[in-house]
Amino acid sequence: MSEQRPTITPYPDGPLLVRGDIDLRTADGEPIERRRRTVALCRCGLSTIKPFCDGTHKAAGFRTDD
């Protein structure tokens, strides 16, 4: 991956969009495989493919604070 600085963008009522070269790890420190340079991380807690977003937040009516 490139030397570009990673970014994390919280989308209103949706996931965290992570762009760039970062290592994702579980709470136990185990690496999480990334297959894409940009990934969406679940914030609603309802995704069936955690830690990644599967769009469940839309049907569940998940809302974030402004």
C-alpha positions in Angstrom: 0.0 0.0 0.0 1.1 3.6 -0.4 2.6 6.1 2.0 -0.6 8.2 2.0 -1.8 9.0 5.5 -4.8 6.9 6.6 -8.2 8.5 7.3 -11.3 7.5 9.2 -14.5 9.1 8.2 -17.7 8.6 10.3 -20.7 8.7 8.0 -23.9 10.1 9.6 -26.2 7.2 10.6 -23.7 4.7 9.1 -20.3 3.1 9.3 -16.8 4.3 9.8 -15.1 4.5 6.4 -11.4 3.6 6.7 -9.0 4.5 3.9 -5.3 3.9 3.7 -2.7 1.5 5.1 -3.6 0.4 8.6 -3.6 -2.8 10.5 -7.0 -3.9 11.8 -7.0 -6.1 14.9 -9.5 -7.8 17.1 -9.9 -6.9 20.8 -7.5 -9.8 21.5 -4.9 -8.3 19.1 -5.4 -10.8 16.3 -5.0 -9.4 12.8 -8.1 -8.9 10.7 -7.6 -9.6 7.0 -8.4 -6.7 4.7 -9.1 -7.4 1.1 -9.7 -3.8 0.1 -7.8 -0.6 0.6 -11.0 1.1 1.8 -13.3 -0.7 4.3 -16.5 0.2 6.1 -16.6 -0.7 9.8 -19.9 -1.4 11.6 -21.0 1.1 14.2 -24.5 -0.2 14.9 -23.4 -3.5 16.2 -25.9 -5.5 14.1 -23.7 -6.5 11.1 -23.4 -10.2 10.3 -19.9 -9.7 9.0 -18.4 -7.7 11.9 -16.2 -5.7 12.2 -17.3 -4.8 8.6 -20.5 -3.1 7.7 -23.2 -5.1 5.8 -25.8 -2.3 5.6 -28.0 -3.6 8.4 -27.9 -0.1 10.0 -30.3 1.1 7.4 -33.1 -1.4 8.1 -32.5 -1.1 11.8 -32.9 2.7 11.8 -29.5 3.3 13.3 -28.9 7.0 14.1 -25.7 8.8 15.2 -25.5 12.0 17.2 -25.0 15.2 15.1 
